[in-house]
Each structure stands twice: as C-alpha cells, then as structure tokens.
Amino acid sequence: MSSNGSGEVRRALVTGITGQDGSYLAELLLAKGYHVHGIVRRASLFNTERIDHLYRDPHESGARLFGHYGDLTDASSLARLIEEIKPDEIYNLGAQSHVRVGFDVPEYTNDVVAMGTLRLLDAVRDHTLRTGRQVRFYQAGSSEMFGAAPPPQDETTPFHPRSPYAVAKVAAHWHGINHRESYGMFVCNGILFNHESPRRGETFVTRKITRALGRIREGLQDKLYLGNLDARRDWGFAGDYVEAMWRMLQQDEPGDYVVATGESYSVRDFLETAFALAGLDWKKHVEFDPRYLRPAEVDHLEGDAGRARKVLGWEPATDFPTLVGMMVAHDHDLARRERSLVDAGHDIHHSGQD
C-alpha cells in the first residue's frame, strides 16, 4: 500500500474520473495502493462506464475506489468533499473539453474550466490554512493553450489561445501558478498534448474516425463527415500520459511540464493510417462538412517534452501507428457487436457525426 507521511494509505481525489484520463489515472493509482476518490456529475443516465471495471461495493472490505457527487461549478460541494476526504493529492481533470463545442457554450466552458479550477484551488487553500495539511495539486493543462504559437512548443513558449476552451485553460494554468507563488501551495501544471485511446469520447476526431471505420467495415454506415484534414497534432496514448501526471506530484518541488511525443501528424495522416489497417481507401468514405471547422483554427501543435524526460524520467511508450492500431481494433470489435445486434433484428441508432 502507498502511504503518506503519517503512515496512512495515500488518498487521491480526481475530478473528471469518469473521463478517458480519469479512468486510466484511477487504474494507475489503485495499482500503486492509493484510495481513490472521484467526483461524479449527476446525470439521468449512467456515465461511469469507463471505471465500472474498477468499482467494488464500498460496503465490501478492500474497496479502494469511491465516487462522490459534486461539480466544479459548485464551490460548496468541492469544499465539503475536501474536508471529508482529506486527500493527499488532487488531480483536476474535469472540464468541458471539446474545443469546437466550447465555441457554442463559451460561458459554461469558462465556468467549468477556469472558474472551476479557481474554486478547487481556493477550497484546498482554505483546507490547508485550517488543518496545516499540504495537499499536492495537479492541474490538467492543454496544448490548445499554445494555439497559434509556432511549433515546437515547450514550457517557455508564449500562449496564444484560439478558442474559449483554450482561453479558459490558460486562466486555470495561471490560477495554479498564482496559488503556488502567493500561498506556497504544491501546484503542478501538466501541459498535455493530444492523447487518445479506445476510451476517447466518440465526438473527438480520432475516435470519430476509428468508430466510423469499424462501422463502415461492418456495413453499418458508408460516409464519415469531417472538417479540417490539414490540422497537425502531437498524438500520444492517454495511458502513458497519466504516469507523467503522477510523477509530477512525487517531485520535491512543484513545477510545470509539457507532456508530448515530439512528433506530429495531420488528421489526414490519421485517416490514412487507420483505413490502411482495414484495407480501405478513406477517400471513398470521407466527405467535408464546414460544420466541423472552428471559427479560429489551430494549425500545428508539436510538443517538446525535454523537461519531463529530464526531471520526471518520463518517456512515451506508445508510438503513433500502435496507438491508431489499438483504437481501430477496439472499434472494429464494437462494430462487430453492433452488426450482430442488427442481424438479430435490433434497431441501432448511431449518428456518429456530432
């Protein structure tokens, strides 16, 4: 079991635990012996499928994963949970993280991403002042904060955000630094470049591609509609990147780190790689739809993770072709199951174009 300075099992609080990164991080922390507490937003539908395989009834002995209702827009729930859980580490992964959607709901995006971070930081500060406990805080930054800044981007690159989401992430980043410098809090900003997996949300372009490819292979759909195919991104595997998050909070001093592979590929490259694995020509199935263009585009993101390599000893373990391959295989399996349901007479509705 992993223990804190007082000999107790270390406790981590994770916002966004039901998301892609939250689920991989929960796996990592549980494997290291932590008690993991996650904030779950109330919804009328179950939204915990990414962590269901980790869950055990809290009434059972040995349960180490615990869910709590709360929200980054509700300061009182955050303060109450910190007082109740008394975490040693907090990983703030919660966000309205879809960049294109952020243009449609900019106020909400700012409230969750920027103000939500400030609410959580202030709750930690108040807890520390009252108890004297040090809580280590990880803030999930994003390569989108660099926006129009030319690549390669590292920790010294000036931010030039090009979306409401990116602007809000920049604000959250500086809130973290301000609390670190003003109040002596242990706050780390991880500036993560694009990271994908079979658990990626289906409205994000990589998963949208592999999901559609699986369904095309099984005859469940024929066309995939996309926007800008020339945008270049530094794509890594989310399962690798959560290791970097954890390593940041194990250092003697807090700091900020870019986490990236150092290689970039275009959306077109992703399409070609994915469809080639299926022996298909993507040009026969992909059509352009201007709905998916951003009002302000980010052309090229490519990270320099030299500091993370040197200080954290972190290296990405999964290369681009392997990442695409695991996503294609996973989503083909999903499509085969859908095909079986359709063949059995079930009606499967899947637009795949959000």
C-alpha positions in Angstrom: 0.0 0.0 0.0 1.2 3.5 -0.8 1.3 5.6 2.4 1.5 9.3 3.2 3.9 10.8 5.8 1.7 9.8 8.7 1.7 6.1 7.7 -1.9 6.2 6.4 -2.9 4.9 2.9 -2.5 7.8 0.5 -5.7 9.3 -0.7 -6.2 10.9 -4.1 -9.2 13.0 -5.3 -9.8 13.0 -9.0 -12.2 15.4 -10.8 -13.2 14.1 -14.2 -12.7 10.5 -13.1 -15.4 9.2 -15.5 -13.5 10.5 -18.5 -10.7 9.0 -20.5 -7.8 10.3 -18.5 -9.6 9.8 -15.2 -10.2 6.2 -15.8 -6.5 5.5 -16.7 -5.3 7.5 -13.8 -7.7 5.7 -11.4 -6.2 2.4 -12.6 -2.6 3.7 -12.1 -3.3 5.0 -8.6 -5.2 1.8 -7.5 -2.2 -0.2 -8.7 0.0 1.9 -6.6 -2.1 1.2 -3.5 -4.0 4.5 -3.2 -7.5 5.1 -2.0 -9.1 6.9 -5.0 -12.0 9.2 -4.6 -13.7 10.6 -7.8 -16.1 13.4 -8.3 -19.0 12.3 -10.5 -21.5 14.7 -12.0 -25.2 13.8 -11.5 -26.8 12.7 -14.7 -30.1 10.9 -15.6 -28.1 8.2 -17.5 -25.2 6.2 -16.1 -21.9 7.9 -17.1 -19.4 5.7 -15.3 -18.8 3.0 -17.9 -15.1 3.8 -18.1 -14.5 3.0 -14.5 -17.1 0.3 -13.9 -14.5 -2.4 -14.2 -12.6 -0.9 -11.2 -15.6 -0.5 -8.9 -16.3 -2.6 -5.9 -19.2 -2.1 -3.5 -17.9 0.3 -0.8 -19.6 -1.9 1.8 -17.1 -4.7 0.9 -13.8 -4.9 2.7 -10.9 -3.9 0.4 -12.9 -1.4 -1.6 -10.5 1.4 -2.6 -12.4 3.4 -5.3 -15.1 5.7 -4.1 -17.4 8.0 -6.1 -18.9 11.3 -4.8 -21.5 13.6 -6.4 -20.1 17.0 -7.0 -19.4 19.6 -9.6 -16.7 22.1 -10.5 -19.4 24.8 -10.8 -20.4 24.3 -7.1 -17.9 25.6 -4.6 -19.7 24.3 -1.6 -19.6 20.7 -2.8 -15.8 21.0 -3.5 -15.1 22.4 -0.1 -17.2 19.7 1.6 -15.5 16.9 -0.3 -12.0 18.1 0.5 -12.9 18.3 4.2 -14.5 14.9 4.2 -11.8 13.0 2.1 -8.7 14.9 3.3 -6.8 14.0 0.1 -3.0 13.9 -0.1 -3.2 14.6 -3.9 -5.8 16.2 -6.1 -5.9 15.7 -9.9 -8.1 18.3 -11.6 -9.0 16.6 -14.9 -12.7 17.7 -15.0 -13.6 20.0 -17.9 -15.9 20.8 -20.8 -13.1 19.6 -23.0 -14.5 19.6 -26.5 -12.8 22.5 -28.3 -15.4 23.0 -31.0 -18.3 22.8 -28.6 -16.6 25.4 -26.5 -17.4 28.0 -29.2 -21.1 27.1 -28.8 -21.1 27.3 -24.9 -18.3 29.6 -24.1 -19.6 30.9 -20.8 -20.2 27.4 -19.5 -16.8 26.3 -20.7 -15.1 29.1 -18.8 -17.2 28.5 -15.7 -16.1 24.8 -15.5 -12.5 25.1 -16.8 -11.3 28.4 -15.4 -13.6 29.2 -12.5 -13.9 25.5 -11.6 -10.1 25.4 -11.1 -10.1 28.5 -9.0 -12.9 27.2 -6.8 -11.0 24.0 -6.2 -7.7 25.7 -5.5 -9.4 28.1 -3.1 -11.0 25.1 -1.3 -7.6 23.5 -1.0 -6.1 26.7 0.3 -8.8 27.1 3.0 -8.4 23.4 4.0 -4.6 23.9 4.3 -5.0 27.1 6.4 -7.4 25.3 8.7 -5.6 22.0 9.1 -1.9 22.6 8.2 -2.0 19.7 5.8 -0.2 20.0 2.5 -2.2 18.8 -0.5 -0.5 18.3 -3.8 -2.5 19.6 -6.7 -2.2 18.6 -10.4 -3.8 20.9 -12.9 -4.6 19.5 -16.4 -3.4 22.0 -18.9 -3.7 21.6 -22.7 -1.6 22.1 -25.8 -4.5 24.1 -27.1 -3.2 26.9 -24.8 -0.4 27.4 -27.4 -2.9 27.8 -30.2 -1.2 29.9 -32.9 2.3 29.8 -31.4 4.7 28.1 -33.9 6.0 24.6 -33.1 7.7 23.0 -31.4 6.1 24.3 -28.1 7.7 23.9 -24.7 7.2 25.4 -21.2 8.7 28.7 -22.3 6.5 29.1 -25.4 4.1 32.1 -25.0 0.5 31.1 -25.1 -1.8 32.2 -27.9 -5.1 30.5 -27.3 -7.6 30.3 -30.2 -10.8 29.0 -28.6 -12.9 29.7 -25.5 -11.7 26.3 -24.1 -8.0 27.3 -24.6 -8.5 30.7 -23.1 -10.1 29.1 -20.0 -7.3 26.6 -19.7 -4.7 29.5 -19.8 -6.6 31.1 -17.0 -6.6 27.9 -15.0 -2.9 27.5 -15.6 -2.2 30.9 -14.2 -4.5 30.5 -11.3 -2.4 27.4 -10.4 0.9 29.4 -10.7 -0.6 32.3 -8.7 -1.7 30.0 -5.8 1.8 28.3 -5.9 3.7 31.6 -5.7 1.3 33.5 -3.4 0.4 30.8 -0.9 3.2 28.3 -1.2 0.9 25.6 -2.5 2.2 22.5 -4.2 0.6 23.0 -7.7 1.9 21.4 -10.9 0.6 22.3 -14.4 0.8 19.4 -16.9 0.5 20.8 -20.4 -0.5 17.7 -22.2 -0.6 17.4 -25.9 -3.4 15.4 -27.6 -3.7 12.0 -26.0 -6.0 9.3 -27.3 -7.2 5.8 -26.6 -10.1 3.4 -27.2 -11.7 5.3 -24.3 -11.6 8.6 -26.0 -15.0 10.3 -26.4 -16.7 9.5 -29.7 -17.1 13.1 -30.7 -13.3 13.7 -30.7 -11.9 13.4 -34.2 -9.6 10.4 -33.7 -12.3 8.3 -32.1 -14.8 9.6 -34.5 -12.6 8.2 -37.3 -12.0 4.8 -35.8 -15.6 4.4 -34.7 -16.8 5.2 -38.2 -14.2 2.9 -39.8 -15.4 0.0 -37.7 -19.0 0.6 -38.8 -18.0 1.0 -42.4 -16.2 -2.3 -42.3 -19.4 -4.0 -41.0 -21.7 -2.3 -43.5 -23.4 -0.2 -40.8 -22.6 3.2 -42.4 -20.9 4.4 -45.5 -19.9 8.1 -45.0 -17.8 10.0 -42.4 -18.1 13.8 -42.4 -15.1 15.8 -41.2 -13.8 19.3 -41.2 -10.1 20.4 -41.5 -7.9 17.5 -42.5 -4.7 19.6 -42.5 -4.6 20.3 -38.8 -1.5 18.7 -37.3 -1.4 17.3 -33.8 1.1 15.6 -31.5 -0.9 12.4 -30.6 0.1 10.1 -27.7 -1.6 7.4 -25.7 -3.6 8.6 -22.7 -2.4 5.5 -20.6 1.2 6.7 -20.9 0.3 10.3 -20.1 -1.3 9.7 -16.7 2.0 8.3 -15.5 3.5 11.8 -16.1 0.7 13.4 -14.0 1.5 11.1 -11.1 5.3 11.7 -11.4 4.8 15.5 -11.2 3.3 15.2 -7.8 6.1 12.9 -6.5 8.8 15.6 -7.0 10.4 17.5 -4.2 9.3 20.8 -5.8 6.3 21.7 -7.9 6.7 22.7 -11.5 5.1 22.9 -14.9 5.8 20.3 -17.6 4.9 19.7 -21.3 3.9 16.1 -22.0 4.2 15.1 -25.6 5.7 12.6 -28.1 7.6 15.2 -30.1 6.1 14.0 -33.4 3.0 15.5 -35.2 0.7 14.1 -37.8 -2.2 15.6 -39.7 -5.8 14.4 -39.4 -5.3 13.1 -43.0 -2.3 11.1 -41.8 -4.6 9.6 -39.0 -7.2 8.7 -41.6 -4.7 7.1 -44.0 -3.1 5.0 -41.2 -6.5 3.9 -39.8 -8.1 3.0 -43.1 -4.9 1.3 -44.4 -5.2 -1.1 -41.4 -8.6 -2.1 -42.7 -7.5 -2.3 -46.3 -9.9 0.6 -47.3 -9.5 3.8 -49.2 -10.6 6.6 -46.9 -11.2 9.0 -49.9 -14.2 6.8 -50.9 -15.9 7.3 -47.5 -14.9 10.7 -46.1 -16.6 14.0 -47.0 -16.1 17.5 -46.0 -18.6 19.4 -43.8 -17.9 23.0 -42.8 -19.9 22.5 -39.6 -16.8 20.9 -38.1 -14.5 23.9 -38.8 -13.5 26.1 -35.9 -14.0 29.9 -36.1 -10.3 30.1 -35.4 -8.1 27.1 -36.3 -5.1 25.8 -34.6 -2.8 24.6 -37.4 0.1 22.8 -35.8 0.8 21.6 -32.3 4.0 19.6 -31.6 5.4 19.4 -28.1 9.0 19.4 -26.8 8.8 17.2 -23.6 12.5 17.5 -22.8 11.9 18.8 -19.3 9.6 15.9 -18.5 12.2 13.5 -19.8 15.0 15.0 -17.8 13.2 15.8 -14.5 10.5 13.2 -14.3 12.2 10.4 -16.2 9.1 10.1 -18.3 9.0 8.8 -21.9 6.1 8.0 -24.1 5.8 4.2 -24.5 3.3 4.0 -27.4 4.1 5.3 -30.9 1.6 6.7 -33.4 1.0 3.5 -35.5 0.5 1.4 -32.4 -2.0 4.0 -30.9 -4.0 4.0 -34.2 -3.9 0.2 -34.3 -5.3 -0.3 -30.8 -8.1 2.2 -31.5 -9.0 0.6 -34.8 -9.1 -2.9 -33.3 -11.2 -1.9 -30.4 -13.8 -0.1 -32.5 -14.0 -2.9 -35.1 -14.9 -5.2 -32.2 -17.6 -2.7 -31.1 -18.9 -2.6 -34.7 -19.0 -6.4 -35.0 -21.2 -6.5 -31.9 -23.5 -3.9 -33.3 -23.6 -5.9 -36.5 -24.7 -9.0 -34.5 -27.5 -6.9 -32.9 -28.7 -5.6 -36.2 -28.7 -9.1 -37.7 -30.8 -10.2 -34.7 -33.4 -7.6 -35.5 -32.4 -4.8 -33.1 -32.6 -1.2 -34.2 -29.2 0.5 -33.6 -29.2 4.3 -33.8 -25.7 5.8 -34.2 -25.3 9.2 -35.9 -21.5 9.4 -35.3 -21.5 12.9 -36.7 -21.6 15.1 -33.7 
